[in-house]
């Protein structure tokens, strides 16, 4: 694996962790419209044709995902997430949005042990199972389908 592929894999793994961390917060949102907005944003971020499949596209996608996770943890959807995502390619996240990254994310970093994962993830992974990547990549289409049914079609 070359350096570029390793970087892409790291960025994809980071994104996958953001998605997993988002789920309980999205499910706890009190208003259906907020859950639908999150589902639409997550769907857009998961589409490499829209978010970009290169290095900059992945970095931008991850910044959006990190920002969405941060806002979900705060319980407030602001900025781009307060309305439906625009059609077409994902725009570069405006630099002024980086002020949100100065706030702590409830003490949770990207490097988490299995003990810090939600129960629903730990149950899927099993004890000592290192198949995280295969679980996430094989389940992403299923996750999007379920979220579309729950948040968009209801």
Rosetta constraint file for C-alpha pairs under 8 A:
AtomPair CA 1 CA 5 HARMONIC 6.12 0.50
AtomPair CA 1 CA 6 HARMONIC 6.59 0.50
AtomPair CA 2 CA 6 HARMONIC 6.31 0.50
AtomPair CA 3 CA 7 HARMONIC 6.19 0.50
AtomPair CA 4 CA 8 HARMONIC 6.20 0.50
AtomPair CA 5 CA 9 HARMONIC 6.03 0.50
AtomPair CA 6 CA 10 HARMONIC 6.13 0.50
AtomPair CA 7 CA 11 HARMONIC 6.22 0.50
AtomPair CA 7 CA 55 HARMONIC 7.90 0.50
AtomPair CA 8 CA 12 HARMONIC 6.06 0.50
AtomPair CA 8 CA 54 HARMONIC 7.81 0.50
AtomPair CA 8 CA 55 HARMONIC 6.56 0.50
AtomPair CA 8 CA 58 HARMONIC 7.40 0.50
AtomPair CA 9 CA 13 HARMONIC 6.04 0.50
AtomPair CA 10 CA 14 HARMONIC 6.15 0.50
AtomPair CA 11 CA 15 HARMONIC 6.18 0.50
AtomPair CA 11 CA 58 HARMONIC 6.48 0.50
AtomPair CA 11 CA 59 HARMONIC 6.97 0.50
AtomPair CA 11 CA 62 HARMONIC 7.27 0.50
AtomPair CA 12 CA 16 HARMONIC 6.14 0.50
AtomPair CA 12 CA 58 HARMONIC 7.32 0.50
AtomPair CA 13 CA 17 HARMONIC 6.27 0.50
AtomPair CA 13 CA 133 HARMONIC 7.43 0.50
AtomPair CA 14 CA 18 HARMONIC 6.38 0.50
AtomPair CA 14 CA 62 HARMONIC 7.38 0.50
AtomPair CA 14 CA 110 HARMONIC 6.91 0.50
AtomPair CA 15 CA 19 HARMONIC 6.33 0.50
AtomPair CA 15 CA 61 HARMONIC 7.84 0.50
AtomPair CA 15 CA 62 HARMONIC 5.57 0.50
AtomPair CA 15 CA 65 HARMONIC 6.85 0.50
AtomPair CA 16 CA 20 HARMONIC 6.32 0.50
AtomPair CA 16 CA 136 HARMONIC 6.83 0.50
AtomPair CA 17 CA 21 HARMONIC 6.12 0.50
AtomPair CA 17 CA 110 HARMONIC 7.19 0.50
AtomPair CA 18 CA 22 HARMONIC 6.14 0.50
AtomPair CA 18 CA 65 HARMONIC 6.33 0.50
AtomPair CA 18 CA 66 HARMONIC 6.45 0.50
AtomPair CA 18 CA 69 HARMONIC 6.69 0.50
AtomPair CA 19 CA 23 HARMONIC 6.59 0.50
AtomPair CA 19 CA 42 HARMONIC 7.91 0.50
AtomPair CA 19 CA 65 HARMONIC 7.44 0.50
AtomPair CA 20 CA 121 HARMONIC 7.90 0.50
AtomPair CA 21 CA 25 HARMONIC 7.76 0.50
AtomPair CA 21 CA 69 HARMONIC 7.27 0.50
AtomPair CA 22 CA 26 HARMONIC 6.11 0.50
AtomPair CA 22 CA 69 HARMONIC 5.59 0.50
AtomPair CA 22 CA 72 HARMONIC 7.14 0.50
AtomPair CA 23 CA 27 HARMONIC 6.17 0.50
AtomPair CA 24 CA 28 HARMONIC 6.24 0.50
AtomPair CA 25 CA 29 HARMONIC 6.46 0.50
AtomPair CA 25 CA 72 HARMONIC 5.84 0.50
AtomPair CA 25 CA 73 HARMONIC 6.63 0.50
AtomPair CA 26 CA 35 HARMONIC 5.87 0.50
AtomPair CA 26 CA 38 HARMONIC 6.93 0.50
AtomPair CA 26 CA 72 HARMONIC 6.99 0.50
AtomPair CA 27 CA 35 HARMONIC 7.05 0.50
AtomPair CA 29 CA 34 HARMONIC 6.63 0.50
AtomPair CA 29 CA 35 HARMONIC 6.22 0.50
AtomPair CA 29 CA 75 HARMONIC 7.68 0.50
AtomPair CA 30 CA 34 HARMONIC 7.71 0.50
AtomPair CA 31 CA 35 HARMONIC 6.62 0.50
AtomPair CA 32 CA 36 HARMONIC 6.13 0.50
AtomPair CA 32 CA 151 HARMONIC 6.93 0.50
AtomPair CA 33 CA 37 HARMONIC 6.14 0.50
AtomPair CA 34 CA 38 HARMONIC 6.24 0.50
AtomPair CA 34 CA 77 HARMONIC 7.86 0.50
AtomPair CA 35 CA 39 HARMONIC 6.15 0.50
AtomPair CA 35 CA 151 HARMONIC 5.86 0.50
AtomPair CA 36 CA 40 HARMONIC 6.18 0.50
AtomPair CA 36 CA 151 HARMONIC 4.77 0.50
AtomPair CA 36 CA 152 HARMONIC 5.38 0.50
AtomPair CA 37 CA 41 HARMONIC 6.21 0.50
AtomPair CA 37 CA 81 HARMONIC 7.02 0.50
AtomPair CA 37 CA 82 HARMONIC 7.54 0.50
AtomPair CA 37 CA 83 HARMONIC 6.71 0.50
AtomPair CA 37 CA 84 HARMONIC 5.86 0.50
AtomPair CA 38 CA 42 HARMONIC 6.00 0.50
AtomPair CA 38 CA 81 HARMONIC 7.27 0.50
AtomPair CA 39 CA 43 HARMONIC 6.01 0.50
AtomPair CA 39 CA 144 HARMONIC 8.00 0.50
AtomPair CA 39 CA 147 HARMONIC 6.26 0.50
AtomPair CA 39 CA 148 HARMONIC 6.74 0.50
AtomPair CA 39 CA 151 HARMONIC 6.49 0.50
AtomPair CA 39 CA 152 HARMONIC 7.38 0.50
AtomPair CA 40 CA 44 HARMONIC 6.22 0.50
AtomPair CA 40 CA 84 HARMONIC 6.88 0.50
AtomPair CA 40 CA 85 HARMONIC 7.05 0.50
AtomPair CA 41 CA 45 HARMONIC 6.12 0.50
AtomPair CA 41 CA 81 HARMONIC 7.34 0.50
AtomPair CA 41 CA 84 HARMONIC 7.26 0.50
AtomPair CA 41 CA 85 HARMONIC 6.13 0.50
AtomPair CA 42 CA 46 HARMONIC 6.06 0.50
AtomPair CA 42 CA 65 HARMONIC 7.88 0.50
AtomPair CA 43 CA 47 HARMONIC 6.51 0.50
AtomPair CA 43 CA 144 HARMONIC 6.48 0.50
AtomPair CA 44 CA 50 HARMONIC 6.63 0.50
AtomPair CA 44 CA 51 HARMONIC 7.03 0.50
AtomPair CA 44 CA 85 HARMONIC 7.58 0.50
AtomPair CA 44 CA 90 HARMONIC 7.87 0.50
AtomPair CA 45 CA 50 HARMONIC 7.42 0.50
AtomPair CA 45 CA 51 HARMONIC 5.80 0.50
AtomPair CA 45 CA 61 HARMONIC 5.99 0.50
AtomPair CA 45 CA 64 HARMONIC 7.85 0.50
AtomPair CA 45 CA 65 HARMONIC 7.40 0.50
AtomPair CA 45 CA 90 HARMONIC 7.90 0.50
AtomPair CA 46 CA 51 HARMONIC 7.44 0.50
AtomPair CA 47 CA 51 HARMONIC 6.09 0.50
AtomPair CA 48 CA 52 HARMONIC 5.00 0.50
AtomPair CA 48 CA 53 HARMONIC 5.17 0.50
AtomPair CA 49 CA 53 HARMONIC 6.85 0.50
AtomPair CA 49 CA 89 HARMONIC 7.68 0.50
AtomPair CA 50 CA 88 HARMONIC 6.33 0.50
AtomPair CA 50 CA 89 HARMONIC 4.52 0.50
AtomPair CA 50 CA 90 HARMONIC 5.85 0.50
AtomPair CA 51 CA 57 HARMONIC 5.69 0.50
AtomPair CA 51 CA 58 HARMONIC 7.12 0.50
AtomPair CA 51 CA 60 HARMONIC 7.67 0.50
AtomPair CA 51 CA 61 HARMONIC 5.93 0.50
AtomPair CA 51 CA 89 HARMONIC 5.99 0.50
AtomPair CA 51 CA 90 HARMONIC 4.99 0.50
AtomPair CA 52 CA 56 HARMONIC 7.54 0.50
AtomPair CA 52 CA 57 HARMONIC 4.13 0.50
AtomPair CA 52 CA 58 HARMONIC 6.33 0.50
AtomPair CA 52 CA 61 HARMONIC 7.83 0.50
AtomPair CA 52 CA 89 HARMONIC 7.61 0.50
AtomPair CA 52 CA 90 HARMONIC 7.66 0.50
AtomPair CA 53 CA 57 HARMONIC 5.70 0.50
AtomPair CA 53 CA 58 HARMONIC 6.19 0.50
AtomPair CA 54 CA 58 HARMONIC 6.12 0.50
AtomPair CA 55 CA 59 HARMONIC 6.21 0.50
AtomPair CA 56 CA 60 HARMONIC 6.04 0.50
AtomPair CA 57 CA 61 HARMONIC 6.04 0.50
AtomPair CA 58 CA 62 HARMONIC 6.07 0.50
AtomPair CA 59 CA 63 HARMONIC 6.23 0.50
AtomPair CA 60 CA 64 HARMONIC 6.38 0.50
AtomPair CA 60 CA 92 HARMONIC 6.19 0.50
AtomPair CA 60 CA 93 HARMONIC 6.58 0.50
AtomPair CA 61 CA 65 HARMONIC 6.20 0.50
AtomPair CA 61 CA 90 HARMONIC 7.77 0.50
AtomPair CA 62 CA 66 HARMONIC 5.90 0.50
AtomPair CA 63 CA 67 HARMONIC 6.05 0.50
AtomPair CA 63 CA 93 HARMONIC 7.25 0.50
AtomPair CA 64 CA 68 HARMONIC 6.05 0.50
AtomPair CA 64 CA 93 HARMONIC 6.82 0.50
AtomPair CA 65 CA 69 HARMONIC 6.08 0.50
AtomPair CA 66 CA 70 HARMONIC 6.12 0.50
AtomPair CA 67 CA 71 HARMONIC 6.20 0.50
AtomPair CA 67 CA 100 HARMONIC 7.18 0.50
AtomPair CA 67 CA 101 HARMONIC 7.35 0.50
AtomPair CA 68 CA 72 HARMONIC 6.09 0.50
AtomPair CA 68 CA 77 HARMONIC 7.63 0.50
AtomPair CA 68 CA 81 HARMONIC 7.17 0.50
AtomPair CA 69 CA 73 HARMONIC 6.16 0.50
AtomPair CA 70 CA 74 HARMONIC 6.36 0.50
AtomPair CA 70 CA 100 HARMONIC 7.68 0.50
AtomPair CA 70 CA 101 HARMONIC 7.91 0.50
AtomPair CA 70 CA 105 HARMONIC 6.05 0.50
AtomPair CA 71 CA 75 HARMONIC 6.06 0.50
AtomPair CA 71 CA 76 HARMONIC 5.45 0.50
AtomPair CA 71 CA 77 HARMONIC 5.61 0.50
AtomPair CA 71 CA 78 HARMONIC 7.24 0.50
AtomPair CA 72 CA 76 HARMONIC 6.15 0.50
AtomPair CA 72 CA 77 HARMONIC 6.68 0.50
AtomPair CA 73 CA 105 HARMONIC 7.33 0.50
AtomPair CA 73 CA 106 HARMONIC 7.65 0.50
AtomPair CA 77 CA 81 HARMONIC 5.64 0.50
AtomPair CA 77 CA 82 HARMONIC 5.44 0.50
AtomPair CA 78 CA 82 HARMONIC 5.00 0.50
AtomPair CA 79 CA 97 HARMONIC 7.95 0.50
AtomPair CA 80 CA 84 HARMONIC 7.89 0.50
AtomPair CA 80 CA 85 HARMONIC 7.22 0.50
AtomPair CA 81 CA 85 HARMONIC 7.41 0.50
AtomPair CA 86 CA 90 HARMONIC 7.94 0.50
AtomPair CA 93 CA 97 HARMONIC 7.07 0.50
AtomPair CA 94 CA 98 HARMONIC 7.77 0.50
AtomPair CA 97 CA 101 HARMONIC 7.95 0.50
AtomPair CA 98 CA 102 HARMONIC 7.31 0.50
AtomPair CA 99 CA 103 HARMONIC 7.66 0.50
AtomPair CA 105 CA 109 HARMONIC 7.75 0.50
AtomPair CA 108 CA 112 HARMONIC 7.60 0.50
AtomPair CA 112 CA 116 HARMONIC 6.02 0.50
AtomPair CA 112 CA 117 HARMONIC 7.25 0.50
AtomPair CA 113 CA 117 HARMONIC 7.00 0.50
AtomPair CA 114 CA 122 HARMONIC 6.56 0.50
AtomPair CA 115 CA 122 HARMONIC 7.90 0.50
AtomPair CA 117 CA 121 HARMONIC 6.32 0.50
AtomPair CA 117 CA 122 HARMONIC 6.28 0.50
AtomPair CA 118 CA 122 HARMONIC 6.38 0.50
AtomPair CA 119 CA 123 HARMONIC 5.99 0.50
AtomPair CA 120 CA 124 HARMONIC 6.45 0.50
AtomPair CA 121 CA 125 HARMONIC 6.20 0.50
AtomPair CA 122 CA 126 HARMONIC 5.94 0.50
AtomPair CA 122 CA 127 HARMONIC 7.67 0.50
AtomPair CA 125 CA 129 HARMONIC 5.74 0.50
AtomPair CA 125 CA 130 HARMONIC 7.70 0.50
AtomPair CA 125 CA 131 HARMONIC 7.23 0.50
AtomPair CA 125 CA 132 HARMONIC 6.99 0.50
AtomPair CA 125 CA 135 HARMONIC 7.79 0.50
AtomPair CA 131 CA 135 HARMONIC 6.10 0.50
AtomPair CA 132 CA 136 HARMONIC 6.18 0.50
AtomPair CA 133 CA 137 HARMONIC 5.98 0.50
AtomPair CA 134 CA 138 HARMONIC 5.77 0.50
AtomPair CA 135 CA 139 HARMONIC 5.87 0.50
AtomPair CA 136 CA 140 HARMONIC 5.88 0.50
AtomPair CA 138 CA 142 HARMONIC 7.79 0.50
AtomPair CA 139 CA 143 HARMONIC 5.94 0.50
AtomPair CA 140 CA 144 HARMONIC 6.17 0.50
AtomPair CA 141 CA 145 HARMONIC 6.19 0.50
AtomPair CA 142 CA 146 HARMONIC 6.20 0.50
AtomPair CA 143 CA 147 HARMONIC 6.08 0.50
AtomPair CA 144 CA 148 HARMONIC 6.00 0.50
AtomPair CA 145 CA 149 HARMONIC 6.29 0.50
AtomPair CA 146 CA 150 HARMONIC 6.14 0.50
AtomPair CA 147 CA 151 HARMONIC 5.63 0.50
AtomPair CA 147 CA 152 HARMONIC 7.40 0.50
AtomPair CA 148 CA 152 HARMONIC 5.00 0.50
AtomPair CA 148 CA 153 HARMONIC 6.37 0.50
AtomPair CA 149 CA 153 HARMONIC 5.02 0.50
AtomPair CA 149 CA 154 HARMONIC 6.68 0.50
AtomPair CA 150 CA 154 HARMONIC 5.85 0.50
